[in-house]
Structure formats: structure tokens, C-alpha cells
Amino acid sequence: MELFDIFGRYTGLVKETVETDQAIEQLEAITERLNSDDLSDEETLRLCEEGKKLAAQIEAQLDEQKRQLKTVGRNTAEITAIEENQDDIS
């Protein structure tokens, strides 16, 4: 998905939810664009708002991924404990 048209103008076509990698790429593109000198105040404001949305989305997605990893870690530890107990019984 392109964030800028062929003239470098911001299109605002950010989906409500995108994958974390895509969101990071979009945020990087917005950051690069914000670092350019040829933006109007209106375009700068739109980019900042979009960047905030993406940053919040990325943070929420990363928090969810951390939660899932913790769950997998706990489940793995439980399975290991059960296997060790079965080995002790055998």
C-alpha cells in the first residue's frame, strides 16, 4: 500500500489494522516524509496524526505478541514438567 502518490503527496490510505511489519514500514515512511522540508502545516499535522495511530497500533500488537509468547512459555514449562514427571515414574 502506497502512502504517497507519484508526486510525494500523502494519501492517507492507512488501513485500520495492518500487520506489525507493515505498520512499522508505514511509520518509517511517514517519519522520512516528516523529515523533508517541503510539507505544508496541514500535511505535517495529518502525518503526525497517522503516525500516532500507527505507533499506538504497533504498541498494542507488540503487547499482544508478548502476551502470547508468555503463554507459550508457560505451556512449554508445564509440558516439560509433565514429561519429567512421566520419566520419573517410568
N, C-alpha and C positions, 0 to 999 in steps of 0.2 A: 504494500500500500504506500503510495507516494504522499508525503506530507506537503510537498511544494510542487507547483506547476512548473512548466518549462521556463518560466520567467523568474523562478525563485520565490514566487509569492506563496505564502502559507495558505493551504487549502482547508485546514481544519477537519480533515476527514479521518479522525481517530475513532476507531470503534469503541464502544462502551467497555468491552472486555477483550483483551488480546493476550496472547501468551506472554510470559515474562520476558523471554528473549526479544520478542518483537517490541514489547513496551520499552525495554532498555534501548533498543536501536532507535525507536521513535524519540525517546527522551534525549539521546545523544544528538540526533538530527536537529531537534529544537534548540538544544544548547549551542550547537555550531551556528545555527541561524541567528540566535540571540547575540552571539559574539561578533556578528557582522555590523557594519556601521550604517547600512542603508535601510534601516527599518523605521517605519512610522511609529508614533506613540501607540496608535491603535493596534498595529500588528504586534508590537512588543507586548502589549497587555494581553492580547489573545494567546500569544506563545507562552507567556508566563502562566496563564490560567490552565492551558493544556498541559504544560509541564508539571504543574502542581497535581493535576488529576492523574497523570501518568505515574508520578512519584508515589502518590498515595496507593495507586493500584499495585505498583511493584512491591511496595512495602507489605501490603495485605497478602499478596501472592507468596512472597518470601516467608512471611509469618506462617501461612498455611503449610508451606513446604517443610518448614522447621517442625511444625506440629506433627506432620505425617512421618517425618524421619524419627522423631522421638517415639512415636507409636511403633514403628517398625523396630527400633532398637529395643523397646520393652518386650515386644513379641519375640524377638530373636533371643533375648536373655531368658525369657520364660521357656522357650523351646529347648534351649541349651540346658537349662536346669532340669527339665523333664527327661531329656536324653541322658544326662549324667546320672539321674536317679535310676533310670532303667538299667544303665550299665552297672550300677552298684548292686542292683537286685539280681542281675544275671550271674 
